Amino acid sequence: MKTVFINCSPKNRFCASSYFAFLQRLFVGGKKVNEKLRSPADHARILEQLRDAQTVVFCLPLYVDGIPSHVLRFLEEMEGFCKENGLHLSLYCIANNGFIEGKQNEPLMQSFEHFCTRAGLRWGGGVGIGGGVMLNVTRILFLVDVGLLLLNTLLSVVNTGSFFAKGAWISFGENAALLLFFNLGVLFYLARMGRHIRKGSFSGKKYTRILLPSFVFILFADIFFVIISLFEGGLFRGWLAKKEYRA
Ligand SMILES: Cc1cc2nc3c(=O)[nH]c(=O)nc-3n(C[C@H](O)[C@H](O)[C@H](O)COP(=O)(O)O)c2cc1C
């Protein structure tokens, strides 16, 4: 069985879609192909990959409560391609959004469902994930944790000659457990969808989010965006500056 994972985020690197695609791949067997859809230059290459595939998984961000426009352009072309070549792939979708409620991806899911009907594909369902940006940050925090553990182990070897820095391992375990907890909803639904992808069956639409109380999420999101605004042109310059239209 061949499954094509299409990361549809227009970002060059460090996008949430690639994180969720990575997690989903852990639960899918057979031949797995990773593709990136960022511009029309990617269309022909991806369509060729679909020719002998049984399953396609779209991993994408929610833009203005819907499918990003560059993905819509691709779907238009894909519809014609599938009809011309008699393809009846199973299509699954992993959508993530910035706000906390994953349910906001419902209109996007419906668009994919309608697309499948039009293109003659089998709609397999999807997972809508809220707090995608923050979940994506958890993987960086995990790597930082691993780095700290290695550093502490090194210091322990130098200072005491022991490879086992107990305090560092306890702190690593606590942090890793917390990060895992934030991701539990996502892991559960992606594991569940992985089972359906393997069987080629319908998984339904499921919505989850970062497992964090909303008031904590809002606090951290506000701090995050203030910092980002400062880096991207200054707080008030960024918000109040006259916007220039760029075609
Ligand atoms: C143009 C644009 C529109 C967006 N619209 C929404 C939206 O309607 N609702 C929402 O919750 N997040 C929205 N977001 C946030 C993205 O969905 C969020 O940042 C997502 O994690 C990006 O995924 P990626 O890193 O895979 O590109 C929007 C972001 C951009 C750039």
PDBQT file of the ligand as one rigid body, heavy atoms in Angstrom, charges set to zero:
ROOT
HETATM    1  C1  LIG A 301      -3.579  33.834   6.432  1.00  0.00    +0.000 C 
HETATM    2  C2  LIG A 301      -3.841  33.053   7.695  1.00  0.00    +0.000 A 
HETATM    3  C3  LIG A 301      -5.136  32.774   8.090  1.00  0.00    +0.000 A 
HETATM    4  C4  LIG A 301      -5.396  32.051   9.262  1.00  0.00    +0.000 A 
HETATM    5  N1  LIG A 301      -6.689  31.806   9.636  1.00  0.00    +0.000 NA
HETATM    6  C5  LIG A 301      -6.934  31.135  10.796  1.00  0.00    +0.000 A 
HETATM    7  C6  LIG A 301      -8.289  30.889  11.215  1.00  0.00    +0.000 A 
HETATM    8  O1  LIG A 301      -9.267  31.232  10.555  1.00  0.00    +0.000 OA
HETATM    9  N2  LIG A 301      -8.485  30.249  12.402  1.00  0.00    +0.000 N 
HETATM   10  C7  LIG A 301      -7.433  29.824  13.179  1.00  0.00    +0.000 A 
HETATM   11  O2  LIG A 301      -7.672  29.252  14.257  1.00  0.00    +0.000 OA
HETATM   12  N3  LIG A 301      -6.136  30.008  12.782  1.00  0.00    +0.000 NA
HETATM   13  C8  LIG A 301      -5.868  30.660  11.610  1.00  0.00    +0.000 A 
HETATM   14  N4  LIG A 301      -4.583  30.861  11.209  1.00  0.00    +0.000 N 
HETATM   15  C9  LIG A 301      -3.471  30.270  11.992  1.00  0.00    +0.000 C 
HETATM   16  C10 LIG A 301      -2.961  28.971  11.362  1.00  0.00    +0.000 C 
HETATM   17  O3  LIG A 301      -3.999  28.065  11.106  1.00  0.00    +0.000 OA
HETATM   18  C11 LIG A 301      -1.961  28.348  12.342  1.00  0.00    +0.000 C 
HETATM   19  O4  LIG A 301      -0.899  29.246  12.521  1.00  0.00    +0.000 OA
HETATM   20  C12 LIG A 301      -1.436  27.011  11.900  1.00  0.00    +0.000 C 
HETATM   21  O5  LIG A 301      -0.830  26.360  13.023  1.00  0.00    +0.000 OA
HETATM   22  C13 LIG A 301      -0.357  27.123  10.805  1.00  0.00    +0.000 C 
HETATM   23  O6  LIG A 301       0.015  25.805  10.415  1.00  0.00    +0.000 OA
HETATM   24  P1  LIG A 301       1.379  25.525   9.629  1.00  0.00    +0.000 P 
HETATM   25  O7  LIG A 301       2.496  25.864  10.597  1.00  0.00    +0.000 OA
HETATM   26  O8  LIG A 301       1.324  24.090   9.284  1.00  0.00    +0.000 OA
HETATM   27  O9  LIG A 301       1.401  26.416   8.421  1.00  0.00    +0.000 OA
HETATM   28  C14 LIG A 301      -4.312  31.592  10.057  1.00  0.00    +0.000 A 
HETATM   29  C15 LIG A 301      -2.997  31.877   9.643  1.00  0.00    +0.000 A 
HETATM   30  C16 LIG A 301      -2.756  32.598   8.499  1.00  0.00    +0.000 A 
HETATM   31  C17 LIG A 301      -1.330  32.910   8.089  1.00  0.00    +0.000 C 
ENDROOT
TORSDOF 0
